Amino acid sequence: MQASISEQPDAAIGQGPARYSGPPILVVTTNDLPGYRITAVHGEVFGITVRARNAFSNMGAGFRTMFGGEAKGYTQLLSDSRLEAVERLRYATAQVGGNAVVAMRFDTGEIADMMNEVAACGTAVSVERIVD
């Protein structure tokens, strides 16, 4: 038997790396889902994470900018941040009763020139597969 969402704080803020483990939540960047019918709109949802690199990584990235090339540590940081934001988006969608997110987008910004914020937002909906 699958645990309820309230028993799964694993994608909640402050619970370590987000790993949503509830019912499947389909996330798309399109406004509709071919093969599915939207049966209810639950509203805007978001998942957010704020991360900082350690001082040694920042120094390494500073040297990288002088000589050119990819700052792989930052690439990994942003990739991990996006994945975590989407996991939290799924958690938020389940909390409002949805099983899908349409029109998902990312937003990012810096905080105090030390941290990077990544938000995934979209519209939580309930969908059902169209049977032909």
A tleap script that builds the chain and sets N, CA, C and O, in Angstrom:
source leaprc.protein.ff14SB
mol = sequence {
  NMET GLN ALA SER ILE SER GLU GLN PRO ASP
  ALA ALA ILE GLY GLN GLY PRO ALA ARG TYR
  SER GLY PRO PRO ILE LEU VAL VAL THR THR
  ASN ASP LEU PRO GLY TYR ARG ILE THR ALA
  VAL HIE GLY GLU VAL PHE GLY ILE THR VAL
  ARG ALA ARG ASN ALA PHE SER ASN MET GLY
  ALA GLY PHE ARG THR MET PHE GLY GLY GLU
  ALA LYS GLY TYR THR GLN LEU LEU SER ASP
  SER ARG LEU GLU ALA VAL GLU ARG LEU ARG
  TYR ALA THR ALA GLN VAL GLY GLY ASN ALA
  VAL VAL ALA MET ARG PHE ASP THR GLY GLU
  ILE ALA ASP MET MET ASN GLU VAL ALA ALA
  CYS GLY THR ALA VAL SER VAL GLU ARG ILE
  VAL CASP
}
set mol.1.N position { 0.841 -1.181 0.000 }
set mol.1.CA position { 0.000 0.000 0.000 }
set mol.1.C position { 0.886 1.245 0.000 }
set mol.1.O position { 1.852 1.335 0.757 }
set mol.2.N position { 0.541 2.194 -0.857 }
set mol.2.CA position { 1.346 3.411 -0.960 }
set mol.2.C position { 0.982 4.377 0.158 }
set mol.2.O position { -0.193 4.533 0.487 }
set mol.3.N position { 1.980 5.023 0.740 }
set mol.3.CA position { 1.750 5.991 1.807 }
set mol.3.C position { 1.095 7.239 1.247 }
set mol.3.O position { 1.265 7.562 0.071 }
set mol.4.N position { 0.353 7.934 2.080 }
set mol.4.CA position { -0.271 9.180 1.651 }
set mol.4.C position { 0.795 10.257 1.508 }
set mol.4.O position { 1.910 10.122 2.013 }
set mol.5.N position { 0.432 11.324 0.811 }
set mol.5.CA position { 1.372 12.422 0.595 }
set mol.5.C position { 1.812 13.027 1.924 }
set mol.5.O position { 2.980 13.379 2.089 }
set mol.6.N position { 0.884 13.151 2.875 }
set mol.6.CA position { 1.250 13.775 4.148 }
set mol.6.C position { 2.284 12.957 4.909 }
set mol.6.O position { 2.969 13.493 5.780 }
set mol.7.N position { 2.411 11.669 4.598 }
set mol.7.CA position { 3.404 10.831 5.238 }
set mol.7.C position { 4.726 10.841 4.482 }
set mol.7.O position { 5.656 10.128 4.860 }
set mol.8.N position { 4.825 11.634 3.424 }
set mol.8.CA position { 6.012 11.649 2.583 }
set mol.8.C position { 6.626 13.045 2.535 }
set mol.8.O position { 6.506 13.725 1.516 }
set mol.9.N position { 7.273 13.487 3.595 }
set mol.9.CA position { 7.834 14.832 3.602 }
set mol.9.C position { 9.142 14.933 2.833 }
set mol.9.O position { 9.834 15.948 2.917 }
set mol.10.N position { 9.489 13.889 2.085 }
set mol.10.CA position { 10.801 13.836 1.462 }
set mol.10.C position { 11.034 14.915 0.415 }
set mol.10.O position { 12.189 15.204 0.103 }
set mol.11.N position { 10.012 15.512 -0.131 }
set mol.11.CA position { 10.207 16.593 -1.089 }
set mol.11.C position { 9.857 17.945 -0.470 }
set mol.11.O position { 9.814 18.961 -1.164 }
set mol.12.N position { 9.614 17.950 0.809 }
set mol.12.CA position { 9.300 19.199 1.495 }
set mol.12.C position { 10.579 19.993 1.735 }
set mol.12.O position { 11.672 19.430 1.802 }
set mol.13.N position { 10.428 21.276 1.859 }
set mol.13.CA position { 11.572 22.159 2.086 }
set mol.13.C position { 12.228 21.825 3.417 }
set mol.13.O position { 11.548 21.618 4.422 }
set mol.14.N position { 13.545 21.776 3.414 }
set mol.14.CA position { 14.296 21.522 4.630 }
set mol.14.C position { 14.473 20.055 4.964 }
set mol.14.O position { 14.984 19.727 6.035 }
set mol.15.N position { 14.068 19.172 4.082 }
set mol.15.CA position { 14.150 17.739 4.347 }
set mol.15.C position { 15.307 17.086 3.600 }
set mol.15.O position { 15.265 15.880 3.357 }
set mol.16.N position { 16.332 17.836 3.230 }
set mol.16.CA position { 17.434 17.268 2.464 }
set mol.16.C position { 17.094 17.272 0.990 }
set mol.16.O position { 16.126 17.911 0.579 }
set mol.17.N position { 17.882 16.564 0.183 }
set mol.17.CA position { 17.607 16.534 -1.259 }
set mol.17.C position { 16.199 16.016 -1.530 }
set mol.17.O position { 15.791 14.989 -0.987 }
set mol.18.N position { 15.465 16.730 -2.370 }
set mol.18.CA position { 14.082 16.364 -2.657 }
set mol.18.C position { 14.023 15.128 -3.538 }
set mol.18.O position { 14.668 15.055 -4.585 }
set mol.19.N position { 13.248 14.172 -3.097 }
set mol.19.CA position { 12.973 12.967 -3.880 }
set mol.19.C position { 11.494 12.669 -3.723 }
set mol.19.O position { 11.095 12.009 -2.764 }
set mol.20.N position { 10.685 13.138 -4.639 }
set mol.20.CA position { 9.245 12.897 -4.580 }
set mol.20.C position { 8.976 11.414 -4.818 }
set mol.20.O position { 9.483 10.832 -5.777 }
set mol.21.N position { 8.178 10.805 -3.943 }
set mol.21.CA position { 7.920 9.375 -4.070 }
set mol.21.C position { 6.432 9.053 -4.011 }
set mol.21.O position { 6.057 7.921 -3.706 }
set mol.22.N position { 5.588 10.025 -4.297 }
set mol.22.CA position { 4.146 9.806 -4.282 }
set mol.22.C position { 3.644 9.276 -5.612 }
set mol.22.O position { 4.413 8.734 -6.406 }
set mol.23.N position { 2.350 9.435 -5.849 }
set mol.23.CA position { 1.769 8.988 -7.124 }
set mol.23.C position { 2.437 9.709 -8.293 }
set mol.23.O position { 2.909 10.834 -8.130 }
set mol.24.N position { 2.484 9.085 -9.461 }
set mol.24.CA position { 3.132 9.721 -10.621 }
set mol.24.C position { 2.504 11.075 -10.949 }
set mol.24.O position { 1.282 11.222 -10.956 }
set mol.25.N position { 3.354 12.050 -11.217 }
set mol.25.CA position { 2.922 13.391 -11.623 }
set mol.25.C position { 3.600 13.686 -12.959 }
set mol.25.O position { 4.827 13.752 -13.035 }
set mol.26.N position { 2.808 13.860 -14.000 }
set mol.26.CA position { 3.327 14.179 -15.323 }
set mol.26.C position { 3.602 15.672 -15.393 }
set mol.26.O position { 2.728 16.473 -15.059 }
set mol.27.N position { 4.798 16.063 -15.820 }
set mol.27.CA position { 5.176 17.473 -15.912 }
set mol.27.C position { 5.573 17.777 -17.351 }
set mol.27.O position { 6.468 17.142 -17.907 }
set mol.28.N position { 4.892 18.764 -17.951 }
set mol.28.CA position { 5.180 19.138 -19.341 }
set mol.28.C position { 5.276 20.651 -19.454 }
set mol.28.O position { 4.716 21.385 -18.640 }
set mol.29.N position { 5.992 21.106 -20.470 }
set mol.29.CA position { 6.110 22.539 -20.719 }
set mol.29.C position { 5.019 23.046 -21.659 }
set mol.29.O position { 4.881 24.254 -21.851 }
set mol.30.N position { 4.256 22.148 -22.237 }
set mol.30.CA position { 3.173 22.533 -23.147 }
set mol.30.C position { 1.927 22.916 -22.345 }
set mol.30.O position { 1.840 22.660 -21.145 }
set mol.31.N position { 0.964 23.536 -23.038 }
set mol.31.CA position { -0.277 23.954 -22.378 }
set mol.31.C position { -1.338 22.861 -22.358 }
set mol.31.O position { -2.366 23.005 -21.696 }
set mol.32.N position { -1.096 21.782 -23.072 }
set mol.32.CA position { -2.024 20.663 -23.058 }
set mol.32.C position { -1.235 19.366 -23.153 }
set mol.32.O position { -0.019 19.378 -23.345 }
set mol.33.N position { -1.928 18.270 -23.020 }
set mol.33.CA position { -1.294 16.953 -23.054 }
set mol.33.C position { -1.995 16.106 -24.110 }
set mol.33.O position { -3.094 15.607 -23.865 }
set mol.34.N position { -1.386 15.933 -25.275 }
set mol.34.CA position { -2.020 15.082 -26.286 }
set mol.34.C position { -2.294 13.693 -25.716 }
set mol.34.O position { -1.434 13.086 -25.078 }
set mol.35.N position { -3.509 13.203 -25.958 }
set mol.35.CA position { -3.902 11.896 -25.450 }
set mol.35.C position { -4.520 11.949 -24.066 }
set mol.35.O position { -4.944 10.921 -23.537 }
set mol.36.N position { -4.578 13.146 -23.467 }
set mol.36.CA position { -5.173 13.315 -22.139 }
set mol.36.C position { -6.195 14.444 -22.168 }
set mol.36.O position { -6.104 15.363 -22.983 }
set mol.37.N position { -7.156 14.361 -21.279 }
set mol.37.CA position { -8.143 15.422 -21.117 }
set mol.37.C position { -7.947 16.023 -19.725 }
set mol.37.O position { -7.854 15.297 -18.734 }
set mol.38.N position { -7.884 17.343 -19.660 }
set mol.38.CA position { -7.793 18.026 -18.367 }
set mol.38.C position { -9.193 18.046 -17.772 }
set mol.38.O position { -10.128 18.573 -18.375 }
set mol.39.N position { -9.329 17.467 -16.583 }
set mol.39.CA position { -10.632 17.375 -15.926 }
set mol.39.C position { -10.792 18.386 -14.796 }
set mol.39.O position { -11.915 18.677 -14.384 }
set mol.40.N position { -9.692 18.920 -14.293 }
set mol.40.CA position { -9.766 19.929 -13.223 }
set mol.40.C position { -8.476 20.737 -13.225 }
set mol.40.O position { -7.396 20.215 -13.502 }
set mol.41.N position { -8.609 22.007 -12.913 }
set mol.41.CA position { -7.453 22.895 -12.764 }
set mol.41.C position { -7.355 23.249 -11.283 }
set mol.41.O position { -8.308 23.750 -10.686 }
set mol.42.N position { -6.198 22.982 -10.709 }
set mol.42.CA position { -6.000 23.213 -9.276 }
set mol.42.C position { -5.247 24.507 -8.981 }
set mol.42.O position { -5.179 24.936 -7.830 }
set mol.43.N position { -4.682 25.128 -10.013 }
set mol.43.CA position { -4.008 26.405 -9.822 }
set mol.43.C position { -2.496 26.317 -9.933 }
set mol.43.O position { -1.923 25.262 -10.208 }
set mol.44.N position { -1.875 27.465 -9.709 }
set mol.44.CA position { -0.425 27.569 -9.831 }
set mol.44.C position { 0.263 26.825 -8.690 }
set mol.44.O position { -0.158 26.877 -7.535 }
set mol.45.N position { 1.333 26.134 -9.059 }
set mol.45.CA position { 2.174 25.458 -8.065 }
set mol.45.C position { 3.630 25.766 -8.394 }
set mol.45.O position { 3.965 26.114 -9.526 }
set mol.46.N position { 4.483 25.634 -7.390 }
set mol.46.CA position { 5.907 25.846 -7.640 }
set mol.46.C position { 6.727 24.970 -6.719 }
set mol.46.O position { 6.270 24.527 -5.665 }
set mol.47.N position { 7.935 24.738 -7.145 }
set mol.47.CA position { 8.952 24.097 -6.330 }
set mol.47.C position { 10.179 24.979 -6.392 }
set mol.47.O position { 10.510 25.500 -7.457 }
set mol.48.N position { 10.858 25.156 -5.281 }
set mol.48.CA position { 11.982 26.089 -5.243 }
set mol.48.C position { 13.127 25.492 -4.436 }
set mol.48.O position { 12.912 24.744 -3.482 }
set mol.49.N position { 14.331 25.833 -4.833 }
set mol.49.CA position { 15.502 25.475 -4.051 }
set mol.49.C position { 16.516 26.611 -4.152 }
set mol.49.O position { 16.605 27.294 -5.173 }
set mol.50.N position { 17.263 26.798 -3.094 }
set mol.50.CA position { 18.341 27.792 -3.066 }
set mol.50.C position { 19.599 27.055 -2.650 }
set mol.50.O position { 19.623 26.374 -1.625 }
set mol.51.N position { 20.636 27.195 -3.447 }
set mol.51.CA position { 21.883 26.485 -3.168 }
set mol.51.C position { 23.067 27.428 -3.278 }
set mol.51.O position { 23.033 28.433 -3.988 }
set mol.52.N position { 24.116 27.066 -2.548 }
set mol.52.CA position { 25.362 27.820 -2.592 }
set mol.52.C position { 26.511 26.851 -2.821 }
set mol.52.O position { 26.481 25.722 -2.331 }
set mol.53.N position { 27.506 27.278 -3.549 }
set mol.53.CA position { 28.722 26.494 -3.738 }
set mol.53.C position { 29.665 26.806 -2.572 }
set mol.53.O position { 29.561 27.857 -1.941 }
set mol.54.N position { 30.566 25.895 -2.303 }
set mol.54.CA position { 31.521 26.179 -1.231 }
set mol.54.C position { 32.607 27.135 -1.739 }
set mol.54.O position { 32.746 27.336 -2.946 }
set mol.55.N position { 33.359 27.709 -0.831 }
set mol.55.CA position { 34.360 28.730 -1.172 }
set mol.55.C position { 35.409 28.197 -2.137 }
set mol.55.O position { 35.835 28.925 -3.034 }
set mol.56.N position { 35.839 26.947 -1.980 }
set mol.56.CA position { 36.857 26.388 -2.879 }
set mol.56.C position { 36.324 26.257 -4.298 }
set mol.56.O position { 37.044 26.508 -5.265 }
set mol.57.N position { 35.059 25.863 -4.419 }
set mol.57.CA position { 34.460 25.775 -5.748 }
set mol.57.C position { 34.354 27.146 -6.384 }
set mol.57.O position { 34.570 27.298 -7.587 }
set mol.58.N position { 34.019 28.152 -5.573 }
set mol.58.CA position { 33.924 29.514 -6.103 }
set mol.58.C position { 35.284 30.000 -6.605 }
set mol.58.O position { 35.364 30.663 -7.639 }
set mol.59.N position { 36.356 29.668 -5.872 }
set mol.59.CA position { 37.701 30.065 -6.327 }
set mol.59.C position { 38.040 29.358 -7.636 }
set mol.59.O position { 38.575 29.975 -8.557 }
set mol.60.N position { 37.731 28.071 -7.719 }
set mol.60.CA position { 38.003 27.317 -8.941 }
set mol.60.C position { 37.246 27.871 -10.126 }
set mol.60.O position { 37.779 27.953 -11.233 }
set mol.61.N position { 35.990 28.255 -9.892 }
set mol.61.CA position { 35.191 28.836 -10.966 }
set mol.61.C position { 35.759 30.190 -11.373 }
set mol.61.O position { 35.726 30.557 -12.548 }
set mol.62.N position { 36.285 30.938 -10.388 }
set mol.62.CA position { 36.907 32.231 -10.708 }
set mol.62.C position { 38.106 32.053 -11.622 }
set mol.62.O position { 38.282 32.821 -12.568 }
set mol.63.N position { 38.936 31.047 -11.353 }
set mol.63.CA position { 40.071 30.758 -12.240 }
set mol.63.C position { 39.580 30.324 -13.618 }
set mol.63.O position { 40.164 30.695 -14.637 }
set mol.64.N position { 38.507 29.536 -13.645 }
set mol.64.CA position { 37.956 29.051 -14.917 }
set mol.64.C position { 37.504 30.222 -15.779 }
set mol.64.O position { 37.671 30.193 -16.998 }
set mol.65.N position { 36.930 31.256 -15.157 }
set mol.65.CA position { 36.462 32.391 -15.948 }
set mol.65.C position { 37.628 33.170 -16.545 }
set mol.65.O position { 37.478 33.803 -17.590 }
set mol.66.N position { 38.790 33.132 -15.892 }
set mol.66.CA position { 39.958 33.835 -16.452 }
set mol.66.C position { 40.482 33.112 -17.682 }
set mol.66.O position { 40.954 33.753 -18.621 }
set mol.67.N position { 40.406 31.791 -17.690 }
set mol.67.CA position { 41.003 31.009 -18.778 }
set mol.67.C position { 39.983 30.463 -19.767 }
set mol.67.O position { 40.356 29.916 -20.805 }
set mol.68.N position { 38.719 30.604 -19.459 }
set mol.68.CA position { 37.678 30.128 -20.357 }
set mol.68.C position { 37.327 28.676 -20.103 }
set mol.68.O position { 38.034 27.965 -19.389 }
set mol.69.N position { 36.242 28.253 -20.690 }
set mol.69.CA position { 35.799 26.875 -20.541 }
set mol.69.C position { 34.594 26.776 -19.621 }
set mol.69.O position { 34.178 27.743 -18.982 }
set mol.70.N position { 34.057 25.581 -19.582 }
set mol.70.CA position { 32.863 25.328 -18.770 }
set mol.70.C position { 33.211 25.288 -17.290 }
set mol.70.O position { 34.207 24.683 -16.894 }
set mol.71.N position { 32.400 25.922 -16.491 }
set mol.71.CA position { 32.525 25.842 -15.031 }
set mol.71.C position { 31.669 24.653 -14.602 }
set mol.71.O position { 30.503 24.815 -14.243 }
set mol.72.N position { 32.255 23.459 -14.643 }
set mol.72.CA position { 31.498 22.224 -14.439 }
set mol.72.C position { 30.827 22.150 -13.081 }
set mol.72.O position { 29.736 21.592 -12.959 }
set mol.73.N position { 31.456 22.699 -12.069 }
set mol.73.CA position { 30.836 22.699 -10.744 }
set mol.73.C position { 29.529 23.457 -10.739 }
set mol.73.O position { 28.558 23.018 -10.123 }
set mol.74.N position { 29.493 24.606 -11.429 }
set mol.74.CA position { 28.269 25.385 -11.502 }
set mol.74.C position { 27.240 24.719 -12.400 }
set mol.74.O position { 26.042 24.779 -12.123 }
set mol.75.N position { 27.695 24.089 -13.467 }
set mol.75.CA position { 26.775 23.347 -14.326 }
set mol.75.C position { 26.069 22.263 -13.520 }
set mol.75.O position { 24.853 22.099 -13.619 }
set mol.76.N position { 26.838 21.525 -12.720 }
set mol.76.CA position { 26.261 20.475 -11.887 }
set mol.76.C position { 25.319 21.065 -10.840 }
set mol.76.O position { 24.251 20.509 -10.581 }
set mol.77.N position { 25.709 22.184 -10.242 }
set mol.77.CA position { 24.875 22.852 -9.252 }
set mol.77.C position { 23.520 23.221 -9.846 }
set mol.77.O position { 22.483 22.959 -9.236 }
set mol.78.N position { 23.524 23.824 -11.028 }
set mol.78.CA position { 22.268 24.241 -11.652 }
set mol.78.C position { 21.439 23.055 -12.096 }
set mol.78.O position { 20.215 23.077 -11.975 }
set mol.79.N position { 22.089 22.013 -12.611 }
set mol.79.CA position { 21.368 20.805 -13.001 }
set mol.79.C position { 20.688 20.172 -11.793 }
set mol.79.O position { 19.506 19.835 -11.852 }
set mol.80.N position { 21.423 20.010 -10.706 }
set mol.80.CA position { 20.860 19.446 -9.473 }
set mol.80.C position { 19.732 20.329 -8.940 }
set mol.80.O position { 18.716 19.825 -8.461 }
set mol.81.N position { 19.914 21.635 -9.024 }
set mol.81.CA position { 18.899 22.566 -8.533 }
set mol.81.C position { 17.609 22.434 -9.332 }
set mol.81.O position { 16.521 22.448 -8.758 }
set mol.82.N position { 17.719 22.306 -10.641 }
set mol.82.CA position { 16.515 22.148 -11.474 }
set mol.82.C position { 15.790 20.856 -11.151 }
set mol.82.O position { 14.564 20.833 -11.045 }
set mol.83.N position { 16.553 19.774 -10.995 }
set mol.83.CA position { 15.930 18.494 -10.657 }
set mol.83.C position { 15.208 18.571 -9.313 }
set mol.83.O position { 14.095 18.064 -9.167 }
set mol.84.N position { 15.845 19.207 -8.338 }
set mol.84.CA position { 15.228 19.342 -7.020 }
set mol.84.C position { 13.978 20.219 -7.073 }
set mol.84.O position { 12.978 19.914 -6.423 }
set mol.85.N position { 14.030 21.297 -7.838 }
set mol.85.CA position { 12.862 22.178 -7.961 }
set mol.85.C position { 11.685 21.431 -8.585 }
set mol.85.O position { 10.545 21.619 -8.161 }
set mol.86.N position { 11.943 20.587 -9.583 }
set mol.86.CA position { 10.869 19.819 -10.218 }
set mol.86.C position { 10.307 18.778 -9.248 }
set mol.86.O position { 9.100 18.538 -9.239 }
set mol.87.N position { 11.155 18.163 -8.440 }
set mol.87.CA position { 10.658 17.210 -7.441 }
set mol.87.C position { 9.734 17.922 -6.454 }
set mol.87.O position { 8.698 17.379 -6.070 }
set mol.88.N position { 10.100 19.117 -6.049 }
set mol.88.CA position { 9.253 19.888 -5.132 }
set mol.88.C position { 7.981 20.355 -5.825 }
set mol.88.O position { 6.936 20.466 -5.185 }
set mol.89.N position { 8.056 20.631 -7.122 }
set mol.89.CA position { 6.866 20.966 -7.909 }
set mol.89.C position { 5.903 19.783 -7.916 }
set mol.89.O position { 4.697 19.964 -7.749 }
set mol.90.N position { 6.423 18.587 -8.105 }
set mol.90.CA position { 5.571 17.389 -8.072 }
set mol.90.C position { 4.903 17.245 -6.695 }
set mol.90.O position { 3.711 16.955 -6.602 }
set mol.91.N position { 5.671 17.446 -5.655 }
set mol.91.CA position { 5.143 17.361 -4.290 }
set mol.91.C position { 4.005 18.369 -4.101 }
set mol.91.O position { 2.952 18.018 -3.569 }
set mol.92.N position { 4.210 19.614 -4.532 }
set mol.92.CA position { 3.187 20.657 -4.390 }
set mol.92.C position { 1.934 20.296 -5.189 }
set mol.92.O position { 0.816 20.560 -4.747 }
set mol.93.N position { 2.121 19.698 -6.354 }
set mol.93.CA position { 0.987 19.295 -7.189 }
set mol.93.C position { 0.167 18.215 -6.493 }
set mol.93.O position { -1.062 18.280 -6.474 }
set mol.94.N position { 0.834 17.240 -5.931 }
set mol.94.CA position { 0.129 16.184 -5.201 }
set mol.94.C position { -0.614 16.767 -4.003 }
set mol.94.O position { -1.709 16.310 -3.675 }
set mol.95.N position { -0.033 17.767 -3.350 }
set mol.95.CA position { -0.657 18.393 -2.178 }
set mol.95.C position { -2.001 19.041 -2.531 }
set mol.95.O position { -2.904 19.072 -1.695 }
set mol.96.N position { -2.143 19.556 -3.749 }
set mol.96.CA position { -3.404 20.199 -4.144 }
set mol.96.C position { -4.320 19.253 -4.891 }
set mol.96.O position { -5.393 19.661 -5.336 }
set mol.97.N position { -3.923 17.995 -5.039 }
set mol.97.CA position { -4.795 16.989 -5.656 }
set mol.97.C position { -4.621 16.779 -7.140 }
set mol.97.O position { -5.448 16.114 -7.763 }
set mol.98.N position { -3.567 17.327 -7.730 }
set mol.98.CA position { -3.344 17.160 -9.161 }
set mol.98.C position { -2.531 15.919 -9.476 }
set mol.98.O position { -1.893 15.334 -8.600 }
set mol.99.N position { -2.564 15.529 -10.738 }
set mol.99.CA position { -1.723 14.422 -11.195 }
set mol.99.C position { -0.871 14.808 -12.399 }
set mol.99.O position { -0.236 13.959 -13.024 }
set mol.100.N position { -0.866 16.117 -12.718 }
set mol.100.CA position { -0.040 16.611 -13.818 }
set mol.100.C position { 0.203 18.106 -13.640 }
set mol.100.O position { -0.525 18.791 -12.921 }
set mol.101.N position { 1.252 18.598 -14.317 }
set mol.101.CA position { 1.558 20.030 -14.360 }
set mol.101.C position { 1.707 20.405 -15.822 }
set mol.101.O position { 2.465 19.774 -16.560 }
set mol.102.N position { 0.981 21.435 -16.238 }
set mol.102.CA position { 1.126 21.953 -17.594 }
set mol.102.C position { 1.793 23.318 -17.528 }
set mol.102.O position { 1.768 23.988 -16.496 }
set mol.103.N position { 2.387 23.718 -18.639 }
set mol.103.CA position { 3.031 25.029 -18.775 }
set mol.103.C position { 4.147 25.229 -17.750 }
set mol.103.O position { 4.306 26.329 -17.222 }
set mol.104.N position { 4.918 24.183 -17.463 }
set mol.104.CA position { 6.012 24.285 -16.489 }
set mol.104.C position { 7.120 25.155 -17.066 }
set mol.104.O position { 7.472 25.043 -18.241 }
set mol.105.N position { 7.659 26.016 -16.223 }
set mol.105.CA position { 8.769 26.891 -16.593 }
set mol.105.C position { 9.754 26.949 -15.439 }
set mol.105.O position { 9.407 26.674 -14.291 }
set mol.106.N position { 10.990 27.312 -15.763 }
set mol.106.CA position { 12.000 27.558 -14.737 }
set mol.106.C position { 12.237 29.049 -14.617 }
set mol.106.O position { 12.154 29.787 -15.599 }
set mol.107.N position { 12.529 29.478 -13.417 }
set mol.107.CA position { 12.968 30.842 -13.154 }
set mol.107.C position { 14.183 30.718 -12.250 }
set mol.107.O position { 14.225 29.848 -11.381 }
set mol.108.N position { 15.159 31.572 -12.446 }
set mol.108.CA position { 16.372 31.491 -11.645 }
set mol.108.C position { 16.861 32.883 -11.302 }
set mol.108.O position { 16.569 33.852 -12.001 }
set mol.109.N position { 17.601 32.964 -10.224 }
set mol.109.CA position { 18.151 34.243 -9.813 }
set mol.109.C position { 19.263 34.044 -8.806 }
set mol.109.O position { 19.495 32.933 -8.330 }
set mol.110.N position { 19.945 35.127 -8.486 }
set mol.110.CA position { 21.018 35.086 -7.495 }
set mol.110.C position { 20.569 35.792 -6.230 }
set mol.110.O position { 19.782 36.738 -6.270 }
set mol.111.N position { 21.083 35.314 -5.107 }
set mol.111.CA position { 20.808 35.933 -3.820 }
set mol.111.C position { 22.154 36.307 -3.208 }
set mol.111.O position { 22.998 35.443 -2.969 }
set mol.112.N position { 22.343 37.574 -2.961 }
set mol.112.CA position { 23.548 38.099 -2.310 }
set mol.112.C position { 24.842 37.679 -3.007 }
set mol.112.O position { 25.870 37.529 -2.347 }
set mol.113.N position { 24.809 37.489 -4.305 }
set mol.113.CA position { 25.987 37.095 -5.091 }
set mol.113.C position { 26.664 35.835 -4.551 }
set mol.113.O position { 27.827 35.582 -4.864 }
set mol.114.N position { 25.954 35.043 -3.746 }
set mol.114.CA position { 26.551 33.842 -3.159 }
set mol.114.C position { 25.721 32.596 -3.421 }
set mol.114.O position { 26.249 31.484 -3.406 }
set mol.115.N position { 24.447 32.769 -3.658 }
set mol.115.CA position { 23.549 31.635 -3.787 }
set mol.115.C position { 22.755 31.745 -5.073 }
set mol.115.O position { 22.564 32.831 -5.619 }
set mol.116.N position { 22.298 30.594 -5.544 }
set mol.116.CA position { 21.485 30.539 -6.746 }
set mol.116.C position { 20.122 29.969 -6.378 }
set mol.116.O position { 20.019 28.945 -5.703 }
set mol.117.N position { 19.099 30.641 -6.826 }
set mol.117.CA position { 17.731 30.206 -6.584 }
set mol.117.C position { 17.156 29.680 -7.886 }
set mol.117.O position { 17.293 30.325 -8.925 }
set mol.118.N position { 16.513 28.520 -7.848 }
set mol.118.CA position { 15.844 27.953 -9.015 }
set mol.118.C position { 14.423 27.602 -8.615 }
set mol.118.O position { 14.201 26.902 -7.628 }
set mol.119.N position { 13.461 28.092 -9.387 }
set mol.119.CA position { 12.061 27.779 -9.153 }
set mol.119.C position { 11.502 27.113 -10.400 }
set mol.119.O position { 11.784 27.533 -11.522 }
set mol.120.N position { 10.712 26.079 -10.194 }
set mol.120.CA position { 9.945 25.447 -11.263 }
set mol.120.C position { 8.486 25.759 -10.957 }
set mol.120.O position { 8.010 25.480 -9.856 }
set mol.121.N position { 7.778 26.331 -11.917 }
set mol.121.CA position { 6.379 26.664 -11.665 }
set mol.121.C position { 5.529 26.239 -12.852 }
set mol.121.O position { 6.025 26.072 -13.966 }
set mol.122.N position { 4.264 26.072 -12.595 }
set mol.122.CA position { 3.327 25.660 -13.628 }
set mol.122.C position { 1.931 25.613 -13.060 }
set mol.122.O position { 1.679 26.110 -11.963 }
set mol.123.N position { 1.018 25.009 -13.811 }
set mol.123.CA position { -0.368 24.883 -13.392 }
set mol.123.C position { -0.669 23.435 -13.066 }
set mol.123.O position { -0.525 22.555 -13.915 }
set mol.124.N position { -1.089 23.188 -11.829 }
set mol.124.CA position { -1.463 21.833 -11.408 }
set mol.124.C position { -2.843 21.511 -11.966 }
set mol.124.O position { -3.778 22.301 -11.838 }
set mol.125.N position { -2.955 20.350 -12.582 }
set mol.125.CA position { -4.216 19.904 -13.155 }
set mol.125.C position { -4.435 18.429 -12.840 }
set mol.125.O position { -3.512 17.709 -12.458 }
set mol.126.N position { -5.672 18.003 -13.010 }
set mol.126.CA position { -5.982 16.581 -13.010 }
set mol.126.C position { -6.271 16.206 -14.450 }
set mol.126.O position { -7.005 16.905 -15.148 }
set mol.127.N position { -5.695 15.106 -14.888 }
set mol.127.CA position { -5.898 14.654 -16.258 }
set mol.127.C position { -6.343 13.192 -16.253 }
set mol.127.O position { -6.097 12.443 -15.309 }
set mol.128.N position { -7.010 12.819 -17.351 }
set mol.128.CA position { -7.348 11.422 -17.575 }
set mol.128.C position { -7.020 11.092 -19.025 }
set mol.128.O position { -7.159 11.925 -19.920 }
set mol.129.N position { -6.585 9.867 -19.228 }
set mol.129.CA position { -6.224 9.435 -20.577 }
set mol.129.C position { -7.481 9.341 -21.437 }
set mol.129.O position { -8.517 8.854 -20.986 }
set mol.130.N position { -7.379 9.811 -22.674 }
set mol.130.CA position { -8.480 9.701 -23.628 }
set mol.130.C position { -8.416 8.304 -24.228 }
set mol.130.O position { -7.398 7.891 -24.782 }
set mol.131.N position { -9.513 7.597 -24.106 }
set mol.131.CA position { -9.594 6.229 -24.653 }
set mol.131.C position { -10.318 6.299 -25.980 }
set mol.131.O position { -11.439 6.802 -26.063 }
set mol.132.N position { -9.673 5.791 -27.017 }
set mol.132.CA position { -10.296 5.794 -28.350 }
set mol.132.C position { -11.152 4.582 -28.558 }
set mol.132.O position { -11.750 4.425 -29.623 }
savepdb mol mol.pdb
quit
